[in-house]
Structure formats: C-alpha cells, structure tokens
Amino acid sequence: MMSTPNRIVLGITGASGSVYAIRLLQVLVKAGHETHLVVSPSGAAVLKQECGLELNLKKPDVESMVCCTPGWSQAAPLVDAETVTAAISSQRLCYHQHDDYMTPIASGSFRTHAMVVCPCSGSTLSGIARAASTNLIQRAADVHLKEHRKLVLVPRETPLSVIQLENMQRLAASGAVILPAMPGWYHGVKSLDCLVDFIVSRILDQLDIDNTLMNRWGE
C-alpha cells in the first residue's frame, strides 16, 4: 500500500450512494492526496436528496460538501473545514466544472494515479463504455482507459439490465475495475456507517491507499 500522496480524480454522478463519495473525499483530503473533483448535475441532485446538501455547481461550497454528514450517520467527518480550506488553498483539492473540457484532467498528458466514479450512474457507465464523453467525468474516465491507468467504477443499482451488464463487461475487458456498492456483513457491523466504510475501504484498496476503515478478514 502507498503512503505517499497521489493524484486522484473523483467523479460524482447521479446514482444513489453519494455518501460513499463524501467519505472517500474525507479520507483523501485527510491523507493529503491531490484530489480533482467533478460533480455532474444529477450527482448534485442526489447529494441534495441523500445528504441535504445544496450545491451550486458553478460556485460550489466545497468545504461544506466535504464536511457534510447525512442525518442518519453517527460518524463525525474525518476532516474539519480548516483542513479542507488548506487543501483548496494549496491546490491539493481542486474542483472542476462538469462541462469544462479545458481543465487538465481532460488530457492524457496530465498524469494521474487513478480515477474513481462514485457513485456511477447507468448513463455514466454507458457513456464511458462507448467513449461518448458527454461531460468531463466521462472524458476523464475515457482518458484513464486510453492511458491504461486505474479506473474504478462504483455502480449502485438493482436489478441490473442486460445492457448494463454488457456495459460492465465491456469496461472490465477494457481495464476498468467494476466495484459495485455491495457492502459485506462479516466485519463486525454496528451501524450504517460501517457499511459505508466497507465500500470506501475497498475503493481505497484499489487505489493502493492504506486505510483502517474496516476490520479485515483474518486480521
């Protein structure tokens, strides 16, 4: 597992499960990783529905986003507003608008360690599978595939159609990691937060980022 800072791209789209993205953001910011954040309009709508967060995509309050906590959660945010502000000031946390194709992450010449789309909607899955690139999230994902960099997609939908399964198969064959938001129950679950941390921990494992969010089997 890597302990040195990495450059990670995080796309948040309009599937259920925005709390996974918030928790992942908190871990990345706390650990000092350079994080490039993009939120789609439907992703912002889900953040409002599930986390009570009003997000102006043109001028977002990123500090409030990273530090927000859903009403049902018993876990405190892993970072405070001061830490998030410092990360933004030092450009270790960068926000990019979903329709800005002139931003660095739209180009393969901008080197990154990995990208995560969490949660990943069905339409986003389809757009990436077909290299449609109708927004910056899909374009950045396309870049990671063509440059053979780690791309982790976190779909959260059930049941799955044959078309969605075919898209997943196509992306997996192209090198993406398909990591559905399917939490396990074997790690001493005591709250919903434990289930969130299970998925976030598995995402971090794929990024080679050390973490202790969950009790691991056999440890």
Backbone bond lengths (Angstrom), bond angles and torsions (degrees), N, CA, C in turn:
res aa  C-N    CA-C-N  psi(-1)  N-CA   C-N-CA  omega(-1)  CA-C   N-CA-C  phi
1 M - - - 1.459 - - 1.526 110.26 -
2 M 1.333 115.80 142.19 1.462 120.77 -177.82 1.529 110.80 -88.02
3 S 1.325 116.62 137.48 1.462 121.50 175.95 1.516 112.03 -109.94
4 T 1.347 117.66 -12.65 1.458 120.84 178.17 1.524 109.98 -80.40
5 P 1.337 117.93 152.13 1.467 120.28 -178.46 1.521 112.67 -61.57
6 N 1.315 115.54 141.29 1.457 122.53 177.25 1.519 109.51 -118.94
7 R 1.327 116.52 167.83 1.463 122.33 174.99 1.529 107.33 -105.85
8 I 1.333 115.89 112.28 1.457 122.73 -174.12 1.530 109.70 -118.56
9 V 1.338 116.11 137.18 1.460 121.82 172.73 1.525 107.80 -102.32
10 L 1.334 116.67 132.58 1.460 121.52 178.27 1.517 110.03 -125.48
11 G 1.321 116.20 119.14 1.454 121.95 175.72 1.518 110.11 -107.52
12 I 1.326 116.66 131.83 1.465 122.20 178.79 1.528 107.76 -113.15
13 T 1.333 117.48 119.35 1.448 121.12 -177.64 1.532 110.64 -119.03
14 G 1.334 115.62 -173.48 1.462 120.44 -166.73 1.506 117.61 -88.40
15 A 1.312 118.36 36.88 1.463 121.00 170.65 1.520 108.70 -95.82
16 S 1.318 116.52 160.02 1.461 119.74 174.49 1.526 109.36 -66.48
17 G 1.338 116.22 148.38 1.458 119.92 179.50 1.513 113.94 112.83
18 S 1.343 116.77 26.22 1.472 119.51 -179.43 1.521 112.26 -62.20
19 V 1.321 117.43 -22.73 1.464 120.53 179.59 1.524 111.19 -63.46
20 Y 1.339 117.58 -29.99 1.469 119.75 176.01 1.529 110.13 -62.09
21 A 1.328 116.15 -42.50 1.463 120.58 -179.34 1.523 111.38 -65.30
22 I 1.331 116.54 -41.51 1.471 119.98 179.69 1.525 110.62 -62.09
23 R 1.317 116.53 -45.38 1.469 120.20 179.78 1.523 110.76 -64.19
24 L 1.336 116.61 -40.73 1.459 120.28 177.84 1.522 110.80 -62.83
25 L 1.326 117.28 -43.43 1.461 121.48 176.66 1.526 111.43 -56.91
26 Q 1.323 116.13 -44.22 1.461 120.55 -179.35 1.522 111.23 -60.31
27 V 1.329 116.22 -43.26 1.469 120.31 179.70 1.526 110.65 -64.13
28 L 1.322 116.39 -45.39 1.465 120.50 -177.42 1.529 111.34 -64.07
29 V 1.333 116.56 -43.21 1.468 120.25 -179.81 1.520 110.67 -66.96
30 K 1.322 116.45 -43.97 1.466 119.97 -179.21 1.530 111.34 -61.45
31 A 1.338 116.42 -37.93 1.464 120.89 -178.18 1.526 112.62 -81.30
32 G 1.332 117.84 -5.43 1.452 121.04 175.86 1.514 115.26 82.93
33 H 1.340 117.26 17.30 1.458 119.52 178.12 1.531 110.70 -76.50
34 E 1.315 116.58 141.86 1.453 120.86 177.24 1.529 107.88 -72.84
35 T 1.309 116.71 116.10 1.462 121.69 -172.81 1.517 110.69 -118.66
36 H 1.336 115.27 128.46 1.459 121.84 178.59 1.525 107.48 -109.76
37 L 1.325 116.49 114.25 1.457 123.52 -170.43 1.524 111.58 -106.63
38 V 1.339 115.73 133.89 1.457 122.29 174.14 1.526 108.05 -134.35
39 V 1.331 116.74 133.91 1.466 121.77 178.92 1.527 108.24 -123.78
40 S 1.324 116.56 127.99 1.460 120.21 177.37 1.531 109.30 -80.61
41 P 1.334 118.57 162.06 1.473 120.39 177.38 1.524 112.48 -56.93
42 S 1.324 117.13 -42.22 1.464 118.73 178.35 1.520 111.19 -69.83
43 G 1.334 116.92 -29.92 1.460 120.26 174.32 1.515 111.49 -63.91
44 A 1.341 116.19 -39.97 1.466 120.95 177.18 1.523 110.67 -64.64
45 A 1.337 116.84 -37.97 1.469 120.85 178.93 1.520 110.99 -63.59
46 V 1.320 116.86 -39.36 1.472 120.46 179.19 1.527 110.59 -70.81
47 L 1.322 117.54 -37.66 1.465 120.59 175.72 1.532 110.86 -58.38
48 K 1.318 116.67 -39.31 1.462 120.46 177.65 1.527 110.77 -67.37
49 Q 1.324 116.42 -44.47 1.468 121.38 -177.05 1.522 111.51 -66.60
50 E 1.319 117.43 -43.35 1.466 121.16 -170.95 1.524 114.12 -95.64
51 C 1.326 116.72 -28.02 1.473 119.90 -175.57 1.523 113.04 -119.06
52 G 1.346 117.32 -2.62 1.457 120.49 -179.44 1.517 113.11 67.99
53 L 1.338 116.63 26.65 1.464 121.52 -175.11 1.519 110.70 -104.26
54 E 1.303 117.13 118.29 1.465 122.77 174.40 1.528 107.75 -87.25
55 L 1.324 116.55 118.93 1.457 120.47 -174.91 1.530 110.36 -123.47
56 N 1.326 115.44 117.25 1.458 121.66 174.01 1.530 107.66 -84.96
57 L 1.320 117.17 107.59 1.460 120.18 -173.26 1.517 113.11 -65.26
58 K 1.332 118.00 -23.51 1.464 120.45 178.55 1.528 111.78 -79.72
59 K 1.311 115.48 -30.64 1.464 119.89 -179.13 1.529 108.44 -145.99
60 P 1.327 117.36 71.16 1.466 120.90 -171.84 1.531 113.42 -76.47
61 D 1.317 114.80 148.89 1.459 121.45 171.70 1.525 107.05 -88.30
62 V 1.326 115.74 85.54 1.457 120.74 -173.88 1.528 111.30 -65.98
63 E 1.332 116.65 -35.07 1.469 119.88 178.81 1.521 111.05 -58.00
64 S 1.333 116.91 -48.52 1.462 120.67 179.85 1.518 111.23 -64.92
65 M 1.321 116.67 -35.08 1.456 120.60 179.38 1.522 111.18 -63.50
66 V 1.317 116.47 -49.70 1.462 119.80 -177.40 1.529 111.12 -65.03
67 C 1.317 116.91 -35.35 1.468 120.55 -174.37 1.529 113.89 -92.96
68 C 1.335 117.77 1.63 1.465 118.85 -175.54 1.525 111.16 -72.98
69 T 1.315 115.32 154.13 1.459 122.36 179.71 1.518 108.97 -136.18
70 P 1.335 118.99 127.59 1.472 120.50 176.43 1.519 110.84 -60.66
71 G 1.325 116.27 153.40 1.458 120.36 -176.31 1.511 114.63 -60.31
72 W 1.331 117.59 -28.46 1.462 120.72 -177.79 1.524 112.98 -82.68
73 S 1.329 117.27 -14.67 1.462 120.97 -173.20 1.523 112.04 -73.91
74 Q 1.326 115.26 140.10 1.461 121.71 175.13 1.526 111.96 -101.31
75 A 1.327 116.22 -3.98 1.463 120.85 -176.36 1.520 110.82 -92.86
76 A 1.314 115.72 136.89 1.467 120.50 176.04 1.523 108.96 -78.39
77 P 1.335 118.31 150.69 1.470 120.36 175.89 1.524 110.75 -56.14
78 L 1.310 116.80 146.15 1.459 121.66 -178.63 1.520 112.31 -77.08
79 V 1.333 117.20 -15.66 1.459 121.65 179.41 1.520 109.89 -134.06
80 D 1.332 116.46 155.84 1.460 120.08 176.32 1.528 109.82 -103.09
81 A 1.322 116.21 170.81 1.464 121.66 -176.12 1.525 111.62 -60.52
82 E 1.318 117.03 -35.16 1.470 120.57 -179.08 1.527 110.88 -63.60
83 T 1.336 116.38 -41.40 1.466 120.69 178.72 1.518 111.01 -65.28
84 V 1.341 116.04 -40.69 1.465 120.37 179.51 1.529 110.41 -65.87
85 T 1.333 116.83 -42.36 1.467 121.19 178.84 1.521 110.91 -60.73
86 A 1.334 116.03 -41.04 1.460 120.35 178.57 1.530 111.05 -65.13
87 A 1.336 116.42 -37.74 1.466 120.31 178.73 1.524 110.73 -66.04
88 I 1.327 117.06 -39.36 1.465 120.75 178.33 1.532 110.45 -67.53
89 S 1.329 116.68 -43.16 1.470 121.08 -178.91 1.520 112.05 -62.44
90 S 1.339 116.21 -35.63 1.464 120.69 -179.02 1.520 112.43 -90.29
91 Q 1.335 116.24 3.72 1.468 123.84 -179.66 1.529 112.63 62.34
92 R 1.319 116.08 26.61 1.462 119.99 170.00 1.529 110.31 -84.03
93 L 1.328 116.98 -13.48 1.461 122.50 172.36 1.521 107.31 -130.20
94 C 1.333 116.05 111.77 1.463 121.71 -175.76 1.521 109.60 -119.87
95 Y 1.317 116.25 131.52 1.459 121.19 177.00 1.524 109.07 -102.95
96 H 1.350 116.29 134.42 1.456 121.95 178.55 1.527 109.15 -123.44
97 Q 1.305 117.44 137.00 1.457 120.69 178.72 1.528 110.40 -71.96
98 H 1.309 115.43 144.32 1.472 121.84 -171.81 1.521 113.50 -64.47
99 D 1.349 117.87 -18.49 1.461 120.68 -178.58 1.536 112.76 -109.57
100 D 1.330 116.79 14.34 1.461 121.41 -178.12 1.528 110.28 -97.66
101 Y 1.324 116.32 97.38 1.459 120.39 -178.99 1.533 112.57 -84.59
102 M 1.327 117.31 -1.73 1.456 120.80 179.32 1.525 112.15 -92.24
103 T 1.310 116.85 -0.01 1.461 120.59 -178.97 1.535 109.78 -77.70
104 P 1.343 118.99 154.72 1.466 121.37 -173.46 1.523 115.44 -55.67
105 I 1.341 118.09 -37.13 1.465 119.31 -174.07 1.531 112.94 -70.29
106 A 1.330 117.76 -6.07 1.461 121.31 175.77 1.521 112.05 -81.32
107 S 1.330 117.07 -6.04 1.462 121.23 -176.36 1.523 111.22 -117.24
108 G 1.329 115.10 140.67 1.458 119.70 176.91 1.513 113.02 -70.03
109 S 1.329 117.88 -17.49 1.462 120.14 179.15 1.523 112.50 -75.00
110 F 1.349 116.29 -14.14 1.479 121.07 175.49 1.522 106.98 -87.06
111 R 1.312 116.88 107.69 1.462 121.23 -171.04 1.525 111.30 -78.30
112 T 1.314 115.75 133.50 1.459 122.68 178.57 1.518 109.44 -133.05
113 H 1.327 114.64 163.83 1.461 119.88 177.11 1.523 110.70 -85.70
114 A 1.336 116.99 -41.54 1.464 120.50 -176.27 1.520 109.62 -170.03
115 M 1.340 114.89 168.12 1.460 121.92 174.50 1.518 109.39 -133.74
116 V 1.338 115.25 143.81 1.463 121.86 175.74 1.526 107.94 -125.70
117 V 1.326 117.57 133.31 1.457 121.93 169.07 1.516 106.61 -109.29
118 C 1.320 115.98 108.24 1.457 121.76 -172.00 1.528 110.62 -145.46
119 P 1.328 116.97 118.19 1.468 126.54 -10.43 1.526 110.00 -74.69
120 C 1.328 115.56 161.75 1.459 121.29 -177.85 1.524 109.09 -111.08
121 S 1.308 117.12 114.34 1.461 121.83 -179.37 1.524 111.02 -73.46
122 G 1.326 116.14 163.86 1.451 120.44 178.33 1.510 112.74 -63.51
123 S 1.334 116.95 -37.73 1.469 120.01 179.17 1.526 111.02 -68.87
124 T 1.319 116.94 -36.26 1.467 120.34 176.00 1.520 110.31 -65.77
125 L 1.320 116.13 -43.64 1.467 121.81 177.00 1.529 110.17 -55.79
126 S 1.331 115.62 -45.48 1.461 120.94 179.98 1.522 111.33 -65.22
127 G 1.332 116.74 -44.44 1.455 120.65 -179.29 1.516 112.60 -61.36
128 I 1.339 116.43 -40.72 1.472 120.34 179.71 1.523 110.04 -70.07
129 A 1.333 116.54 -41.90 1.465 120.88 -177.79 1.524 111.81 -61.24
130 R 1.323 116.02 -28.77 1.468 120.95 -177.27 1.529 113.12 -108.00
131 A 1.329 116.75 9.62 1.471 121.62 -179.90 1.519 111.28 53.14
132 A 1.341 116.54 39.27 1.464 121.10 -177.22 1.524 112.01 -77.10
133 S 1.330 116.99 -36.86 1.461 122.94 175.60 1.522 113.31 50.65
134 T 1.325 116.50 60.88 1.459 120.49 178.51 1.524 112.49 -86.37
135 N 1.327 118.31 -4.16 1.460 122.04 172.70 1.525 108.64 -153.08
136 L 1.323 116.74 177.06 1.462 121.10 -175.18 1.519 112.19 -65.57
137 I 1.342 117.83 -33.81 1.455 120.16 179.44 1.520 110.22 -61.18
138 Q 1.328 116.36 -47.26 1.462 120.00 -179.57 1.529 111.19 -67.06
139 R 1.324 116.85 -38.11 1.465 120.28 177.82 1.526 110.97 -63.62
140 A 1.324 117.37 -46.04 1.464 120.70 -179.95 1.526 110.81 -63.14
141 A 1.337 116.70 -38.11 1.462 120.24 177.35 1.530 110.57 -64.81
142 D 1.328 115.89 -41.14 1.462 121.21 176.99 1.526 110.54 -60.16
143 V 1.331 116.06 -40.52 1.467 121.29 177.09 1.521 110.73 -60.17
144 H 1.325 116.78 -44.73 1.461 119.47 -178.41 1.528 111.73 -65.09
145 L 1.328 116.94 -35.22 1.455 119.27 177.17 1.525 111.43 -68.30
146 K 1.337 116.39 -45.86 1.465 118.40 -176.56 1.522 112.85 -70.44
147 E 1.342 116.14 -26.25 1.462 120.45 178.74 1.528 111.87 -91.78
148 H 1.343 116.68 1.85 1.475 122.85 179.56 1.531 112.00 58.35
149 R 1.333 114.13 44.41 1.457 120.38 174.46 1.523 109.13 -104.70
150 K 1.313 116.44 161.64 1.456 121.03 -176.78 1.526 110.54 -64.60
151 L 1.332 115.57 127.44 1.460 122.59 175.28 1.518 107.65 -128.17
152 V 1.328 116.22 119.58 1.464 122.26 -178.69 1.522 108.70 -112.42
153 L 1.321 116.45 121.45 1.463 122.22 -179.63 1.520 108.85 -111.52
154 V 1.349 115.96 129.85 1.466 121.33 -174.56 1.535 109.20 -117.17
155 P 1.342 117.47 81.45 1.470 119.41 177.95 1.522 111.18 -74.04
156 R 1.342 115.92 151.56 1.460 120.04 176.86 1.527 107.37 -142.77
157 E 1.302 116.17 85.39 1.454 120.28 178.34 1.517 108.93 -152.91
158 T 1.316 116.96 147.35 1.458 120.82 177.20 1.520 109.74 -156.26
159 P 1.319 118.85 139.35 1.465 126.48 -7.42 1.525 111.20 -72.16
160 L 1.321 115.51 173.19 1.456 121.63 -179.53 1.523 110.04 -104.88
161 S 1.328 116.15 137.14 1.457 120.35 177.02 1.526 109.89 -79.19
162 V 1.322 115.77 163.91 1.462 120.36 176.84 1.531 109.87 -59.99
163 I 1.326 117.15 -38.14 1.465 120.71 179.81 1.526 110.77 -63.10
164 Q 1.337 116.94 -43.48 1.463 119.72 178.61 1.525 111.02 -64.03
165 L 1.319 116.61 -41.10 1.463 120.48 178.06 1.526 111.08 -64.03
166 E 1.324 116.53 -39.10 1.462 119.78 177.29 1.527 111.23 -65.33
167 N 1.338 116.44 -38.35 1.464 119.60 176.50 1.521 111.36 -63.12
168 M 1.330 116.29 -42.13 1.465 120.43 178.18 1.527 110.86 -63.26
169 Q 1.326 116.29 -43.07 1.463 120.16 179.51 1.527 110.45 -62.57
170 R 1.316 115.90 -42.39 1.468 120.53 -179.68 1.524 110.99 -63.36
171 L 1.325 116.41 -42.16 1.457 120.57 -179.76 1.524 111.52 -70.08
172 A 1.329 116.99 -40.59 1.462 120.06 177.55 1.528 110.40 -61.98
173 A 1.323 116.42 -39.80 1.465 120.69 177.85 1.526 111.43 -66.34
174 S 1.347 116.49 -24.72 1.465 121.56 179.94 1.525 112.38 -87.89
175 G 1.337 116.61 -2.65 1.459 120.00 176.02 1.509 116.24 112.16
176 A 1.336 118.22 -5.35 1.464 120.19 179.37 1.522 110.70 -75.33
177 V 1.321 116.04 153.85 1.464 122.36 172.68 1.520 107.76 -97.83
178 I 1.318 117.31 121.15 1.457 122.06 176.56 1.520 107.50 -95.01
179 L 1.322 116.05 111.53 1.463 121.77 -174.61 1.534 108.69 -122.94
180 P 1.332 118.00 82.35 1.460 120.43 -177.89 1.532 111.51 -61.49
181 A 1.304 116.32 147.68 1.473 120.98 178.94 1.526 108.99 -76.96
182 M 1.325 115.11 72.82 1.465 122.83 -179.62 1.529 108.29 -118.66
183 P 1.331 118.57 87.62 1.466 120.10 -175.94 1.523 112.72 -67.97
184 G 1.327 115.19 145.59 1.456 121.24 174.65 1.529 110.56 -83.83
185 W 1.324 115.12 170.39 1.468 120.87 -177.50 1.530 112.02 -125.19
186 Y 1.329 116.97 12.53 1.464 120.56 -172.01 1.522 113.63 -97.34
187 H 1.334 117.71 3.54 1.463 119.98 -170.29 1.532 112.99 -109.28
188 G 1.322 116.55 29.75 1.465 119.55 177.22 1.506 112.99 75.00
189 V 1.330 117.14 51.71 1.462 121.92 -176.93 1.532 110.94 -66.50
190 K 1.330 115.06 125.31 1.465 120.70 178.46 1.521 112.30 -120.55
191 S 1.330 117.64 -12.49 1.458 121.23 -178.28 1.524 108.97 -161.77
192 L 1.331 116.41 171.74 1.463 120.85 175.15 1.527 111.11 -62.68
193 D 1.315 117.00 -30.43 1.465 120.63 178.88 1.522 111.27 -60.39
194 C 1.332 116.80 -34.01 1.470 120.61 178.43 1.523 110.79 -63.37
195 L 1.332 116.21 -36.87 1.460 120.37 179.45 1.525 110.97 -70.74
196 V 1.337 116.53 -37.82 1.471 120.42 175.54 1.524 109.98 -62.81
197 D 1.319 116.08 -47.63 1.462 120.12 -177.40 1.522 112.09 -65.13
198 F 1.330 117.70 -28.78 1.462 120.65 176.72 1.528 110.35 -59.57
199 I 1.329 116.30 -49.55 1.470 120.25 -179.12 1.519 110.89 -66.43
200 V 1.323 116.97 -44.10 1.469 120.19 -179.48 1.523 110.33 -62.43
201 S 1.316 117.19 -38.73 1.461 120.92 177.70 1.518 111.49 -62.52
202 R 1.330 116.91 -40.62 1.465 120.23 179.41 1.531 111.40 -68.11
203 I 1.339 116.32 -34.67 1.469 119.65 174.99 1.528 110.05 -64.33
204 L 1.318 116.45 -46.39 1.461 121.03 -179.62 1.526 111.51 -61.66
205 D 1.335 116.59 -36.10 1.465 119.71 175.93 1.527 110.84 -58.86
206 Q 1.339 116.49 -41.12 1.453 120.64 179.45 1.532 111.87 -66.70
207 L 1.327 116.37 -24.97 1.468 121.44 178.18 1.522 112.11 -89.30
208 D 1.340 116.27 1.00 1.465 121.72 -176.34 1.523 112.12 60.64
209 I 1.336 115.81 35.89 1.458 121.31 178.37 1.523 108.55 -108.46
210 D 1.302 116.18 119.86 1.462 121.54 -177.72 1.521 110.38 -63.79
211 N 1.332 116.88 141.56 1.459 120.78 179.06 1.516 110.24 -159.18
212 T 1.323 114.59 159.64 1.472 120.77 179.02 1.527 109.62 -127.77
213 L 1.320 117.36 36.91 1.460 120.82 -176.52 1.524 113.01 -71.11
214 M 1.328 117.46 -24.57 1.461 120.16 -177.25 1.523 110.64 -134.43
215 N 1.324 115.45 157.10 1.463 120.62 173.16 1.519 108.38 -80.14
216 R 1.326 116.79 118.83 1.447 121.44 -174.52 1.530 111.54 -84.54
217 W 1.309 114.60 147.76 1.461 121.26 -179.73 1.532 109.89 -60.93
218 G 1.309 116.42 126.93 1.457 120.93 177.65 1.508 114.90 83.09
219 E 1.351 117.14 2.72 1.479 119.37 179.61 1.516 110.96 -117.50
